[in-house]
Amino acid sequence: MHPLYIQNSLSRKKELFEPLNAPHVGMYVCGPTVYSNVHLGNVRTFLSFDVIYRYLEFIGYKVRYVRNITDVGHLVGDADEGEDKIGKIARLQKIEPMEVVQKYTNDFHDVMRVFNILSPSIEPTATGHIIEQISSIEKIMENGYAYEVNGSVYFSVRKFSEDYPYGELSGRKIDELMNNTRDLDGQSEKQDPLDFALWKKADDSHLMRWPSPWGIGFPGWHLECSVMSTKYLGEEFDIHGGGMDLKFPHHECEIAQNIGANKTPNPVKYWIHGNMLTVNGRKMAKSEGNGFTPEELITGNHKLLERGYSPMTVRFFMLMGHYASTLDFSNDALQAAEKGLTKLNNAVEALGKLQGASEDNNDIDIKALSDKCFAAMNDDFNTPILIASLFDGVKTINSAADGRIELGEGQIEDLKKLYSGFMIDVLGLVSEGSERAEGSEDLSSNLLDLLVELRADAKEKKDWSSADRIRNTLSEMGITIKDSKEGSSWSHE
């Protein structure tokens, strides 16, 4: 077995993976802020860490995978001032914030199931850990790295940087940050523009609020991840992951908070960052107007799509790019992925029908192919190289299926094990409509449930064209939507 190497964002080097307490591995990944439907840019991040999780388990590690739900504290614009993203939606729709949270948490889980993304070991919420966040703030204040002003508490970046480095992860220096920080002309309570909120005083208009030693308020966005990661994985743990866009300020602030509270100089051993999905070279984002929802992608109901694509085609397309590289989304790329996945699936199907000879073919080395597959994943989880290696094996399988070469029974069994292991267990590619690798719900059933829920959302927003489009698309597939007082359901005709 080749050793596993990981590109560590902190050191900017590819490092040998040596867990703190092998065979146990602790991995924390920043989860969604549940104020809207998930778009595919989010899906790519969670899919990347799904494959990392799968591979670590595949090679024998016991992984505790923690992925949070942000249900409070994330302000509009990722700032320290303004409105909570969830509270804003709740106020506009005149509903409870927890209704917003529940709705979009359900949507997030539905989408994860559709793309066969495994559930984490623990999925903690920010609102479920208010007590721990208050306790952590108290520790940071006791250690001299935070101060209270008018019921709010701020982390002192300047004071912290006197004792520990700040900015190592993002490569930013204090002086450069100061030069690039807008002076607030005394409008801010902060002692320094670089400081960030640990706890914010809540005014009467703020819907989400809790009592604290500093008065009624709510926690800062960065704090929750520091608290929940260390609670479930310890003050030092192996892997922390998230999207590249979280490196600064979110992850930089996390490191400062962890050290500020626990005085542990290296709280995370390996930082891993997934890169963004682009569309025609531009970042996929709601603000750009190019963020596809899963429903749009599957039905093809988007101005940039020629037609719809299946969830496994999309998953395969994303795996054809390395997690740390940008991946450009296009119809041509999706159609190429569709053809490639079909070719792989056809080969696996042909493999299942092969009859082997009693003796192995000495000209064919299955172990060399297996070693190439492991070497690809052991080189910073290089899924594109793994897929290329699997295609190399397809040539051998097709040659055997066509009668041009003969394989031994043992070689056929080794190939079956190799393709099952890497395609299903590692890459998470399952036949559309087959049972998931976890043996849980049917993928096609999950997909239909999601489409019915998205149609209900569209009707609620009076987006009749989208609602009709979903109904008509399903009708063409032989599926009827039935509306009732209790809600909507689907059935096969």
Secondary structure, DSSP 8 states (H G I E B T S, - for coil): ----EEEETTTTEEEE---TBTTEEEEEE---B-SS---HHHHHHHHHHHHHHHHHHHTT-EEEEEE-BB-S--BGGG-SSS-BHHHHHHHHHTS-HHHHHHHHHHHHHHHHHHTT----SB--BSGGGHHHHHHHHHHHHHTTSEEEETTEEEE-HHHHHHHS--STTTT--HHHHHHTS---TT-S--SSTT-EEEEEE--TT-SS-B--TT-SEEE-HHHHHHHHHHHHH-SSEEEEEEEGGGIIIIIHHHHHHHHHHH--S-SEEEEEEE--EEETTEE--GGGT----HHHHHHT-STT-SS---HHHHHHHHHTS-TTS-EEE-HHHHHHHHHHHHHHHHHHHHHHH---BSS--TT--HHHHHHHHHHHHHBT--HHHHHHHHHHHHHHHHHHHTTSS--BHHHHHHHHHHHIIIIIIIT----TTSB-TTS-SBHHHHHHHHHHHHHHHHHHTT-HHHHHHHHHHHHHTTEEEEEETTEEEEEE-
